[in-house]
């Protein structure tokens, strides 16, 4: 059994929804920060969608989003909510219940 298979089989799949308000600089920072974190920490095991609350206000209402940017972790349960531009990586990792450990591939350089 390969180590990569074991890691992916035992690691949960994440379902994330990032709610933004238009393409403001704050929204763009949140998107860039989250994509970087997902690429480094959740590669191959994340379903990420960005939702503009101006274009899809019904989704913001459905998920009770009242501020933007807001990140929802829908899976694994329980649902978690982070508000802000996601620039504090340690806070984002803690909010997603991800270990604050070396990035994937950091030892391969």
Backbone as a ProteinNet text record, in pm:
[ID]
protein_1_A
[PRIMARY]
XXXXXXXXXXXXXXXXXXXXXXXXXXXXXXXXXXXXXXXXXXXXXXXXXXXXXXXXXXXXXXXXXXXXXXXXXXXXXXXXXXXXXXXXXXXXXXXXXXXXXXXXXXXXX
[TERTIARY]
85	0	89.6	70.1	157.1	120.9	220.7	198.9	99.5	105	11.9	-131.2	-152.6	-288.5	-336.8	-250.8	-288	-324.6	-245.9	-274.3	-408	-435.4	-560.5	-679.8	-660.4	-771.2	-807.4	-708.8	-736	-763.5	-734.4	-754.3	-894.5	-963.1	-1099	-1101.8	-1211.9	-1235.9	-1301	-1258.6	-1309.1	-1402.3	-1514	-1606.6	-1608.1	-1554.9	-1541.1	-1619.1	-1681.2	-1751.5	-1701.5	-1646.2	-1597.3	-1695.5	-1756.8	-1852.1	-1778.8	-1786.8	-1723.2	-1827.7	-1793.2	-1882.8	-1817.3	-1841.4	-1778.6	-1630.8	-1559.1	-1415.9	-1334.6	-1361.6	-1286.8	-1147.1	-1055.1	-921.7	-926.9	-1016.7	-1030.1	-1078.4	-1173.8	-1222.9	-1111.9	-1037.3	-929.1	-820.8	-790.2	-692.3	-742.6	-870.3	-926.7	-919.8	-954.4	-950.6	-807.4	-712.3	-572.5	-518	-547	-498.5	-556	-685.6	-748	-698	-683.3	-631	-491.4	-408.3	-271.8	-275.8	-356.8	-366.9	-419.5	-522.4	-578.3	-476.1	-401.8	-300	-190.7	-151.9	-42.3	-85.2	-207.5	-248.9	-355.2	-435.5	-550	-552.1	-440.2	-433.8	-502.3	-598.5	-665.8	-777.6	-801.8	-908.6	-992.9	-1017.5	-1099.7	-1196	-1317.4	-1417.9	-1439.1	-1384.5	-1387.9	-1472.5	-1565.6	-1645.2	-1642.6	-1631.7	-1637.9	-1772.8	-1842.1	-1977.3	-1980.3	-2020	-2035.5	-2176.2	-2184.5	-2315.8	-2400	-2337.6	-2414.9	-2484.3	-2419.5	-2476	-2567.6	-2542.5	-2622.7	-2662.5	-2741.9	-2777.9	-2857	-2927.7	-3005.1	-2914.5	-2793.4	-2700.4	-2646	-2620.6	-2577	-2686.4	-2809.4	-2921.3	-2936.6	-2929.2	-2943.2	-2839.4	-2716.4	-2607.6	-2587.5	-2677.8	-2675.2	-2542.7	-2496.8	-2374.5	-2413.4	-2359.2	-2393	-2273.2	-2154.3	-2033.8	-1953	-1874.1	-1791.1	-1652.9	-1549.5	-1549.2	-1577.3	-1648.3	-1674.8	-1644.4	-1567.8	-1537	-1618.5	-1691.9	-1764.2	-1695.9	-1670.3	-1625.4	-1749.6	-1805.2	-1926.5	-1895.8	-1783.2	-1737.8	-1587.9	-1534.5	-1601.6	-1678.8	-1782	-1863.4	-1782.5	-1810.7	-1917.5	-1882.5	-1985.2	-1965.9	-1887.2	-1791.1	-1710.9	-1719.2	-1700.3	-1715.1	-1597.9	-1530.5	-1421.6	-1454.5	-1435.1	-1465.8	-1337.6	-1317.9	-1201.1	-1130.8	-1014.1	-944.2	-852.7	-856.4	-784.6	-633.4	-582.8	-439	-360.1	-426	-359.2	-366.5	-262.3	-263.9	-283.4	-219.3	-233	-378.8	-446.2	-586.8	-675.3	-646.4	-723.6	-703.4	-579.1	-551.5	-621.3	-617.7	-686.6	-837.2	-891.1	-1034.1	-1079.8	-991	-1022.7	-984.1	-929.7	-880.7	-769.6	-682.2	-565.2	-443	-351	-232.3	-142.9	-83.9	12.7	147.2	171.1	291.7	354.2	471.9	534	439.8	448.8	363.6	396.6	295.8	317.4	425.8	521.2	625.8	741.1	733.4	840	970.5	965.4	1085.7	1142.4	1064.9	1106.3	1191.2	1211.6	1289.8	1437.6
-117.1	0	123.4	215.2	331.6	435.3	516.2	620.2	724.3	761.1	860	810	682.3	627.9	631.6	594.1	593.2	732.9	832.3	970.3	1016.5	992.4	1040	962.1	833.9	754.2	793.4	835	869.3	1017.5	1100.9	1244.6	1281.4	1366.7	1403.2	1493.2	1489.4	1578.9	1705	1820.1	1948.2	2009.7	2062.9	2137.8	2279.1	2373.4	2511.9	2604.2	2706.5	2809.5	2944.1	3023.1	3155.6	3257.6	3332.5	3436	3569.6	3638.2	3768.1	3869	3997.1	4104.6	4176.3	4126.2	4184.6	4150.3	4217.5	4190.9	4305.7	4338	4441	4389	4479.5	4432.2	4332.6	4354.2	4262	4124.6	4122.3	3995.8	3924.7	3999	3939.6	3881	3950.3	3897.5	3767.8	3766.1	3645.3	3528.1	3551.5	3446.4	3395	3486.9	3447.8	3372.5	3421.8	3355.9	3215.6	3201.3	3069.4	2973.1	3019.4	2931	2881.5	2970.1	2931.1	2824.5	2847.2	2750.4	2616.2	2620.8	2496.1	2422.6	2496.5	2433.7	2368.7	2435.4	2385.4	2277.2	2285.8	2198	2095.6	2125.2	2038.6	1990.8	1991.3	1954.5	1820.5	1819.8	1697.5	1652.9	1728.6	1686.3	1803	1896.3	2012.2	2045.1	2079.2	2131.6	2275.9	2368.8	2510.2	2585.9	2666.5	2753	2893.1	2991.5	3131.8	3186.1	3250.2	3299.3	3449.1	3524.4	3668.8	3695.7	3754.4	3775.2	3877.1	3960.3	4053.4	3979.1	3874.6	3798.6	3685.7	3632.3	3521.3	3546.1	3650.5	3684.2	3574.5	3493	3384.8	3283.4	3261.7	3168.4	3227.8	3358.4	3423.5	3412.8	3432.8	3421.5	3277.4	3183.4	3041.5	2997.4	3049.7	3010.7	3111.4	3207.6	3308.9	3384.6	3425.2	3503.6	3650.6	3723	3864.4	3956.4	3901.1	3979.5	3911.4	3990.8	3932.9	3998.1	3921.8	3779.9	3690.4	3581.6	3477.6	3342.8	3261.9	3126.4	3029.1	2941.8	2834.4	2702.2	2625.9	2487.9	2402.7	2348.5	2268.3	2123.9	2074.2	1938.8	1944.2	1868.3	1777.1	1855.3	1791.1	1852.7	1862.1	1955.9	2055	2169.1	2240.4	2357.1	2461.4	2522.6	2629.1	2752.8	2869.2	2998.2	3088.5	3144.4	3239.9	3366.8	3480.3	3608	3687.2	3748	3832.5	3792.5	3855.8	3831.7	3709.8	3634.4	3507	3523.9	3642.9	3667.6	3609.6	3579.7	3517.7	3366	3309.6	3168.1	3076.9	3107.2	3022.1	3020.3	3134.5	3141.4	3062.1	3070.6	2996.4	2846.7	2804.6	2662.7	2611.5	2689.1	2650.2	2643.9	2740.7	2743	2626.8	2577.2	2462.5	2329.9	2336.7	2218.4	2147.8	2226.4	2172.1	2194	2099.5	2116	2227.9	2300	2402.9	2331.9	2264.6	2185.7	2226.8	2175.4	2210.4	2182.6	2269	2254.9	2127	2075.7	1956.5	1989.1	1899.1	1916.3	2004.2	2059.7	2147.1	2070.6	1943	1863.2	1817.2	1832.1	1781	1879.6	2001.5	2103.1	2083.2
0	0	0	-91.3	-100.5	5.1	42.3	142.6	93.2	-35.2	-90.9	-81.8	-109.5	-101.2	42.4	136.1	277.2	323.3	282.2	322.6	268	140.2	82.2	134.3	165.5	215.4	358.2	438.2	576.8	595.8	496.5	507.3	460.5	537.2	497.8	375.3	306	193.6	249.8	202	249.8	146.7	194.1	110.6	167.1	89.1	132	40.5	99.6	23.6	73.5	-18.4	15.4	-39.8	48.8	10.1	6.4	-107.3	-124.9	-171.2	-158.2	-201.4	-318.6	-438.9	-557.1	-562.4	-651.2	-667.2	-609.6	-484.4	-413.5	-381.9	-346.8	-307.7	-191.3	-96.1	17.6	-29.4	-122.1	-178.2	-254.3	-332.8	-410.4	-319.7	-207.8	-111.5	-50	-13.1	47.9	-49.9	-175.1	-276.5	-294.5	-309.1	-329.4	-207.9	-88.9	33	45.8	21	33.3	-73.3	-196	-301.4	-268	-215.9	-178.8	-69	32.8	142.5	90.7	5.5	-48.9	-134.6	-217	-301.4	-216.8	-108.3	-25.9	72.4	125	234.6	198.2	95.4	65.3	-79.6	-144.8	-286.2	-311.2	-401.8	-440.6	-347.8	-240.3	-149.5	-100	-192.7	-157.6	-271.2	-234.2	-326.8	-284.6	-362.2	-328.2	-429	-378.8	-465.2	-406.8	-494.5	-454.4	-497.8	-404.7	-430.2	-405.2	-506.7	-494.1	-440.9	-321.8	-260.5	-336.1	-420.5	-502.8	-617.1	-667.8	-779.4	-732.3	-613.8	-562.6	-416.9	-392.9	-254.7	-184.8	-260.2	-198.5	-128.3	-181.5	-116.8	13.2	13.8	137.4	242.8	202.7	295.9	345.6	253.9	288.8	392.1	377.5	467.5	581.6	591.5	697.4	701.2	583.6	572.3	578.6	675.3	692.9	673.9	655.4	632.4	523.1	452.4	347.1	353.8	327.5	293.4	415.5	388.3	487.4	424.9	495.5	451.7	535.1	467.1	534.3	504.1	608.5	590.9	614.9	506.7	516.6	551.6	506.5	540.2	558.2	650.2	741.8	848.6	899.7	1003.9	1132.3	1220.1	1214.2	1119.7	1076	990.4	1069.3	1002.4	1064	976.4	1038	969.8	1008.1	906.7	927.6	851	913.7	849.9	835	718.6	694.2	566.3	542	415.1	419.1	529.8	543.2	533.2	570	560.2	676.9	788.5	903.3	885.3	822.6	785.9	906.8	1018.2	1137.5	1183.7	1178.1	1218.3	1122.5	993.4	893.8	913	931.6	953.1	1078.8	1185.4	1308.4	1285.3	1211.8	1183.7	1097.7	1013.6	928.2	994.2	1114.6	1185.9	1109.2	1048.4	979.6	1067.1	1069.8	1153.7	1100.9	1192.2	1155.7	1149.6	1039.6	1020	887.4	856.7	728.9	613.2	512.8	394.5	320.2	246.7	164.6	62.7	50.5	-48.6	-0.3	121.2	169.9	184.6	219.1	234.7	100.9	-4.8	-136.4	-211.8	-159.3	-231	-214.8
[MASK]
+++++++++++++++++++++++++++++++++++++++++++++++++++++++++++++++++++++++++++++++++++++++++++++++++++++++++++++

